[in-house]
């Protein structure tokens, strides 16, 4: 940004939110993995079928990834 600024303009870093953002993203990933494990566990307990558990355990992450891919392809900048 300094190179794009007019000559003589001084730019100082006042705050760094990147640490908070990285910690928040790590928390989202961790909670997502916990939620996936709990979902698979309860499906296995209630249905008693490994096949149903595997289908759901695969389809949930695939649906999230496909929706994020679609948003990215449409130019939505929420995940950049």
Backbone torsions as a table, in degrees:
resi	resn	phi	psi	omega
1	UNK	NA	-30.6	-179.0
2	UNK	-62.5	-37.3	-179.4
3	UNK	-69.5	-28.1	179.8
4	UNK	-85.0	-14.4	-177.6
5	UNK	-78.2	156.3	176.6
6	UNK	-62.5	151.2	178.9
7	UNK	-59.0	139.6	178.0
8	UNK	90.2	-9.4	179.2
9	UNK	-82.8	125.7	-179.2
10	UNK	-98.9	129.0	179.8
11	UNK	-115.7	123.8	178.4
12	UNK	-115.6	144.4	175.1
13	UNK	-80.8	118.7	-178.1
14	UNK	-95.5	-36.8	-178.0
15	UNK	-151.5	149.2	179.1
16	UNK	-120.4	103.0	-179.1
17	UNK	-88.6	-1.8	-176.1
18	UNK	-63.7	-33.3	178.6
19	UNK	-65.4	-41.3	177.7
20	UNK	-65.0	-42.9	-178.8
21	UNK	-64.9	-43.9	178.6
22	UNK	-62.7	-41.2	178.1
23	UNK	-65.3	-38.8	178.9
24	UNK	-65.6	-42.0	178.4
25	UNK	-66.1	-39.8	175.9
26	UNK	-61.4	-39.8	178.0
27	UNK	-65.1	-39.9	178.7
28	UNK	-64.3	-43.5	179.1
29	UNK	-64.0	-45.1	179.8
30	UNK	-61.3	-46.4	-179.9
31	UNK	-67.1	-33.7	176.4
32	UNK	-64.8	-40.5	177.5
33	UNK	-66.7	-39.9	177.2
34	UNK	-63.8	-43.6	179.5
35	UNK	-63.1	-40.4	179.0
36	UNK	-64.8	-41.4	179.9
37	UNK	-66.3	-42.3	179.0
38	UNK	-66.6	-39.9	178.1
39	UNK	-61.5	-46.9	179.2
40	UNK	-62.8	-39.6	-179.9
41	UNK	-63.6	-44.5	-178.6
42	UNK	-71.1	-34.6	176.0
43	UNK	-64.6	-41.6	178.3
44	UNK	-64.5	-40.9	-179.9
45	UNK	-66.9	-43.2	-175.0
46	UNK	-81.4	-39.2	-178.7
47	UNK	-92.3	-28.2	179.2
48	UNK	69.7	20.8	-176.7
49	UNK	-122.6	121.9	176.8
50	UNK	-65.9	-34.3	-178.5
51	UNK	-64.7	-46.9	178.1
52	UNK	-62.9	-39.9	178.9
53	UNK	-62.6	-44.3	-180.0
54	UNK	-65.0	-41.0	179.5
55	UNK	-61.2	-47.7	-179.6
56	UNK	-68.0	-40.9	-179.1
57	UNK	-64.0	-27.2	177.6
58	UNK	-88.7	-37.8	-174.2
59	UNK	-72.3	-32.7	-179.2
60	UNK	-65.6	-51.8	177.5
61	UNK	-63.7	-34.9	178.3
62	UNK	-64.7	-38.1	179.1
63	UNK	-68.6	-37.0	177.4
64	UNK	-66.5	-46.2	179.7
65	UNK	-64.2	-39.4	179.5
66	UNK	-68.1	-37.1	177.9
67	UNK	-68.5	-38.0	176.5
68	UNK	-67.1	-37.3	177.0
69	UNK	-64.9	-41.1	178.2
70	UNK	-64.4	-43.1	177.3
71	UNK	-62.0	-40.6	178.5
72	UNK	-65.3	-41.6	180.0
73	UNK	-66.7	-30.6	179.4
74	UNK	-81.0	-6.9	177.2
75	UNK	91.7	10.3	177.1
76	UNK	-69.8	131.2	-173.0
77	UNK	-100.2	24.9	-177.1
78	UNK	-73.1	-22.8	-176.9
79	UNK	-111.8	19.6	-177.5
80	UNK	-88.3	NA	NA
